[in-house]
């Protein structure tokens, strides 16, 4: 599925964005400070967020309208974000496998999410075509189509017909057994089984195989669309990696998704190294550190390709045990991950937090996104002001990074007010 447009309404400072077109590869949202770019990106990511964030009506609904609008309706039922998607060949095939060829009559769908978290889907489903397909070959198919235009109505009629046909077949089998006293006791049962395998039973089986227990093809189509929607990955400045991290603090909020906080960016590095927080404190600590350094070297090599300002920078991870006394006078060993940057061009190292904001943002994003990317699946990448702390040359490098590295992975939508970040 490809995102083609979206619309934000009644969300924070955006009353109605109107329809915003989205390119198939890279889209730039350009505007002044405080014009609502970040708000629109934030609303879009909540359509199907990888982090699991939800709308909070009390905080997110426009304050100056909340009191008035709440008197005229339930604010929880308002849709702050809706988007239009174009279905791909695999999406259409998945829908056809569920419902039959041609039952979904359009290659575009609209999806929205309300303040209460519920998602809705608008999709063109030809229920009459579905009925025609499942009734194919049934002797009374034309008559049934003339009377019923819903699956629920058709199922009720077919179930009644099946019972009547089964009863008639059983009666005929019993009469035949009475006329032929030499027939075996199994013959009436066999005749009844044969009656139940008639075309009426077949049609009921077709409906069940396609819809399960549901009686609405539209509901099955909607569920299929929601299951195949791309995830939205949002990264912004506040998620930059810290220069020094207490390993123990990474255990808190361990269910955060990649990019949700600076600490989660550190967790993403651990996952990339096929290790976790517990491994950093047990007997395999040194082995885990070696794996982590290997991953950092891989990321550093990728940074070198897109950081022409100084391609001789390398990330180094130094593990630092530190003995700290608590309030009771007891001593504990606390382990830290210390991220340092080796500058081979100028022959010195310093802490990651002392490097430029642009470099720290770039590396942090690469670490968080690489861990998410390793999971696979469709993704829409949302970047909030990615070039804010980059000078013109670095912004040009980042545009190349977007086009060469990110766009092949998924659609990219980013905000900016810099002319150097607009192609």
Secondary structure, 3 states (H helix, E strand, C coil): CEEEEEEEEEECCEEECCCEECCCCEEEEECCCCCCHHHHHHHHHCCCECCCCCCCHHHHCCHHHHHHHHHHCCHHHCEEEEEEEECCHHHHHHHHHHHCCCCECCCEEEEEEECCCCEEEECCECHHHHHHHHCCCCCCHHHHHHHCCCHHHHHHHHHHHHHHHHHHHHHHHHHHHHHCCCCCCCHHHHHHHHHHCCHHHHHHHHHHHHHCCCCCHHHHHHHHHHHHCCEEEEECHHHCCCCEEEHHHHHCCCCCCCCCCHHHHHHHHHHHCCCCCHHHHCCCHHHHHHHHHHHHHHHHHHHHHHCCCCCCEEEEEEEEEEEEECCCCCEEEEEEEEEEEEECCCCEEEEHHHCCHHHHHHHHHHHHHHHHHCCCCCEEEEECCCCCCCCHHHHHHHHHHHHHHHCCCCEEEEEECCHHHCC
